[in-house]
Amino acid sequence: MSTKLQLVKPIIQAPMAGITTPSFVAACSEAGTLGSIGAGYLNGVETLEFIRAVKELTDKPFSVNLFIQEEPRIDINILQEARGALQPIYEELGIPDTQRVVSTEVFEGQVQAILDEGVKIVSFTFGLPSAEVISRLKNNDVYLIGTATTVEEAVAVQQAGLDAVVVQGSEAGGHRGSFTESIELISTAELVADAKEKLTIPVIAAGGIMTKDHVEQMFSLGADYIQIGTALLTAHECDASDTHKQAIINSEQQSTTLTKAFTGKYARGLKNKFTEQLQNATVAPYPIQHYLTLQIRKESAIQNKPEYLSLWMGENSYLAKKASVQEIIDSLF
């Protein structure tokens, strides 16, 4: 039994905003791991409703993951260039140019939902919350987890007073949780080993972990917990689209790429026509690029055009299997 997080297995389901559903999170918690609500694209009310839906399905521990929202600096020239690069795809899909470019302020509402519902584990991506938010959550006995892609970021997480840190290696699928200027690509194994030398808080290994051997390697390097994303995307209980699941199952070695083209932040997914076409194009900062491409992704799903979808997956996606959450977890630990 993992004492700090009260888990049967020392495994955490990666939050995967936009893909996780209440039933999937609950299934992961019921399997003895820490289910995680990816609340990055939800507002306060939606976060509250999601938490309540999970509570109806499980009495096991689960966490909520929040994105640290930054106010984008809008350069009108970059915005116009970014829109121009996407224009041929808008036209091909028959959708209007996106107008909405600024995210609403939702973070405070999400924090309040967490406090109102008594959630006891919260993780953060893309940065650190303010000292005031950390204090409010800690005063309510909330266990706080940061995300880092370098040892420098991991040290910052510890110095901010958080309780644990996810160290996300370069193999990880989906968004990189970077919050410094560094775009250093460090393997999960190297990052875990280096972080364990510098930190006293628990280290959670994330990135490319798909097999029992991968899990054992991370624990041998000193990881306290393992975070799993891509391996669970093909679970029966996961509501990722059939297109996404099949793309993972059919993927081969070295078929992923890091791209900013979908959201303005680096994320790892399947190479496709969109990532190739936008490889050298101007990209607006996050979250503006996210809104510029949102309708493209929605319409591509409707029209069954995977070449324009953000098919997030880690470097070792080719090792994924179709199975239940419980079967996948049991095969790892």
N, C-alpha and C positions, 0 to 999 in steps of 0.2 A: 504494500500500500504506500503510495507516494504521500508523505505527511502533509506537505505544504498545500498541495492542490487537491488532496483527498481523491486521487484517481486510482482505479483498479489497475490500469496500465499507464505507464508514464508517457502517454501519447496525446498530442493535441491536434484536433482537426483544424487545418488552416482556415481562416475566416472566409476567404474567397467572395468578396462583396459582389452582388449581382447574380450569384449562383446559388448560395445557400438559401434553404427554405426551412421553416420550422420543423417539418417532419424529418429532414435530413440532419439538422442539428441535434434533434432529440435522438435519432437513431445512433449518432456518434456517441452521445452521452450514455445511452443505454448499453453501448458496446464496451463501456468501461474507460473510454477516453474522455477528453474535455471537448465537448461540442462547442462550436464558436459561431456566433451570429456575425456575419459580415455586414455591418451597418453603414459602411462607407457612403452608400448612395441613398440612404434613407434620411428622412427628416425626423424631428423629435416624436411626432405622433406615430409615424410608421415604426420607429424603433420601439416605442411603448407597446404597440400592437403585436409586433414580432416577438418581443420578450414574453408577453402574456400567452401567445400561441404556443411557444416552446414549453412554458410552465404547465400547460394543459396536457402535454404529451409525455413529460418526464419530470421526476423529482430529483434527478441526478444533477450534479454541477454542470454549468455551462458558462461561457464568457461572452462578452460583447466587444467587438473590435470597432474602434472609431478612427476615422481619418482626421489628422490634424489639418484643418482648413487654413490655407494661406490666401490672402487677398491678391489676386493676380494683377500685375501691372500690365495694362492693355496698351500695346503699341499698335496704333491703327494701321501702320504699314505692314507689320508682321501679320496682323489679323487679316488684312486683305490678301496678302500672299498665301496665307494658310488656306483661306477660302478658295482662292484661285486654283491651288493644287488639288482641291477636292472637287472642283466644279465638274470635270468630266465624269466623275463617279455619280454625283448628284443627277446629272443628265442621263446617264446610262440606266440608273434605277428609277428615273422619273419622279424624283422628289425635289421639293423646293429647297433653296439655300437656307441653312439654319440661321435663325436670328438670335436665339437666346444664347448668350455667351458668358453670363456671370452666375455663379452658384449662389443660392440663398444661404443665409447664415443659419445653420442648423445645429452646430456643435453644442451650444448651451442647452437647447431642447433635448438633445440626446443624453447629455450628462444628467439632466433633471429626470428623464425617464429611467435611467439606471438607478438613481437614488430612490425614486418613487417605488420602483419594483424590487428594491433590495438585492440587485445583482451584486455578487461578491467578487467577480473576476472581470477585469477590463483590460484590453490591450489597445495599443495605439500604433498607427502606421503613418509614415511621412513626417515624423517629428515628435516633439515633446509637448505635452500640455503645459499650461502656465502653472506656476507654483501655487496659485490660488486654487486651481482645479485639482491639482494633486492633493493639496491639503484637505479640500472638501471630501474627496473620495476616501482618503486614508482615515479621516475622522469618522467615516461610516464603515470602517473595516473592509474596504475594497482592496483586493490584491491587484497590483498594477504591473502590467507587462509592456515593455517597450520593444521596438523593432530596430535592428541595426544591420548595416551591410558592410561595415568596417569596424575594427577594434576601437577606433576613435569615437565612432557613434555609440558603440556599446558602453564605453567608459562614460560618455555623456549621459546615457540612460541611468547608469548606476549613480552618478553624481547628482542627478535630478531627484533621486530618492525613490525610484521605482523598485519593485520587488524582484523582478526577473527580466531577462532580455531574450528575445528571439534573435539569433544571429543567422541571417539569411544569406546563404552562399549564392554564387553566381549561377548555379544550376537551377535555381528556383523558378517555377512557372509564375505567371502573373506579374503584378507590379513589384518592383524593387522598392523596399521601404526606406530608401535613402533620404537623409535630411541635411546632409552637408554637401558641399560642392563636389566632393570626390565621386568619381564614377569608376573607382577601382573595382575590378572584377576579381573577387577572391573566392576560391572554392570553399564549400561548406566545411570540409575536413580541416583546412588550414585556418579558417575563421574560428571554428570551435576550439582548436588547440591554442591559438593565440589569445582568444578571449578568456579561456580558463586560467591563463597565466596572469592576466591583468585584473580579473574581477573576483568579487566575493559573493555576488548574487548568483542565483541559478541561471544556467545557460541552456537555452532551448535551441536545438539544431534544426535548421530548415533548409531545404534545397536539394532536390534530386534523390530523396530517400524513398526508395520503391521496394526494397527487398529486406529480408531478415538480415542478410549480410551487411547491407547499408546501415541498418539500425544498430547492429552489434559494433560496427566500426565507430559510429558516433559515440556510443557509450564508452568504448575503449579509449576514446580521446577525451573523455570527461564530461560529455553532455549530460545534463540532469534530466532533460525531457527531449522528445522528438516531436517536431511538427510535420504533419503529412497533408499534402494538398492534392497533387495530380493523381496519386494512387487511389484516392477516394472519389475522384471525378467520374470514374466509370462504375461506381457502386450502383446497384439496382435502386437504392433509395435516393440517389442524387438526382436532382431535377435539371441538371445540365441537359441541353438539347441533344437529341439523337445524333445530329450532325457533329456536335462537339465531341460526344463520346466516341463516335466512330472515327473521327479524325485522330483522337488519341490512340485508339486501338490500332489504327492503320499506320501510325507514325513510325518513322525509322530513326536510326541513330543520326544525330546532327541535322535534324529537320526543323529545329527551332531557331529563333532569332530574337535579339533584343531590339525593340522598336519603341519610339516615342509617338509614332504616327496616329495611334488610336486615341490617346488621352493627353499627350503632352508630358507624360512621365514614362521613364523606361519600364517596359514590361516584356516578359518572355512568352512567346507564343509560336504557333506554327507559321513557318514562312508561307506566304501566299501572294496572290497578285497585288493585294493592297499594300503589304509591307514592302514589296519590291518597287511598286509604282511610286510610293512615297519615301523611298529610301533617302533621297537627297533633296526632298522638298522642304520648304519652310513649314515649321510646325508651331502652332500657337502654344503658349504655356498652359499647364494644367490649372484649372479644370476647363479652360476655354476650348481646347482641342477636343476634350471629351464631349462637350455639347455640340461641337461642329460635326462630329462623326457619329453621334448617337443615332440619328435618323438613318444614316447609311447602314449601321449595324442592324437596326430593327427591320428595315426594308429588305436587307439582304437575307435575313432569316425567313421572312415571309416569302420571298422569291426563290428561296433555296439556292443562294449564291454564296457558298462558303468562302469563295475567293476574296470577299470583302468583310468577313467576320473576324472578330478578335478571338481566336481559338487558343486561349491561354493554356499552356502546359509546360512542365519542366523539361530539362535536358534528357532525362531518362524516361520520357513518356512511353517509349516503345516497350517498356516492361510492364505496362498496365494490364490489368485483367478485369473482365466483367465478373462480378461476384457481389455478395451482400456486404454491407459495412462490416458486420461481425466477422465474416470470412476473411476479408482483407486485413482487418486489425489482427486477427489470430495468426495470420500468415507472417506478420511482422514481429510479433512479440508474444 
